[in-house]
């Protein structure tokens, strides 16, 4: 599959870093997976209908919402209420079945996949210290999931920062093990892609040690696990992809590499909303979902997120409603159950609202809104526009 990959992405890290920005501008965030080596995730075939149940025709969007989506580089948008697709919109030239790169929504889907592996003894228990770098430092999976590992991480794609390295380096395993613990552990929330690379590495090791064999031997273990144990049981309707670090090393990008249609992302949100049950089967334990998406073991309160006061998400975090659990964000509501959501770097959003029995997914090329997308979506659900 690497033959179609641009020359810059087939080279060493420095060449990738130099060529990435220009190449990404040409294809946009939604279709960025075309720039890198990836493996295909075939749809289920057994459950290919567009909706979760029946063939209900979706309702039209209000003129306000349609204008909002058109003006914000949104590519695909799906609303599911009561287990039915009630609204679906795509930008001109985009098909509903078209996959988009999920960026950090991948982290939240990985969290669900880790829960399934934990249930089956194929992932280290959360409090088990594991080696995470070449210097012998040890951390627990819980610390990696909560993003309080103390690992050094400098944000930004410019200047060969850590974010650039974790995103673009052609050897993801080597990159993960090059991380360094520099801060006190379990004392500070620091959103950090090294955490997720290491979790992907732990999942790969656990699957190998447990002797798990994928049905498709051409898929790397982590990609096969997410595909076979999460996406296919949900009736994945559309072809997807999992971006790799490179064609040579074939490590699936656990922090950013999933590429799915908005509808197939919504299936995962619906699974979370239903407490891990799908078609009468418990695919992932309700206890894991409650812990990984809830406030029991989450960073919460404005003080926990002071590091981000000057960034785009700072104003919302400063309100004190937000929390971060095991690779899932959440919002404490004035009445009713908490809202759970996942966010991607370029404005990819999945909102799960138990209060409205709804899941909303937005895939896009950029954030492109001065307001906080999860709140705007919740307002749309509350007003009945969504």
Buried (B, 14 or more C-beta within 10 A) or exposed (E): EEEEBBEBBBBEBEBBBEBBEEBBEEBBBBBBBBBBBBBBBBBBEEBEEBBBEEEEEBEEBBEEBBEBBEEBBBBBBBBBBEBBBBBBBBBEEBEBBBBBBBBBBBBBBBBBBBBBBBBEEBBBEBEEEBEBBEEEBEBBBBBBBBBBBBBBBEBEBEEBBBBBBBBBBBBBBEBBBBBBBEBEBEEBBBBBBBBBBBBBBBBBBBBEEEEBEBEEEEBBBBBBBBBBBBBBBBBBBBBBBBBBBBBEBBBBBBBBBBBBBBBBBBBBBBBBBBBBEBEEEEBBBEEBBBBBBBBEBBBBEBEBBEBBEEEEBBEBBBEBBBBBBBBBBBBBBEEEEBBBBBBBBBBBBBBBBBBBBBBBBBBBBBBBBEEBBBBBBBEBBEEEBB
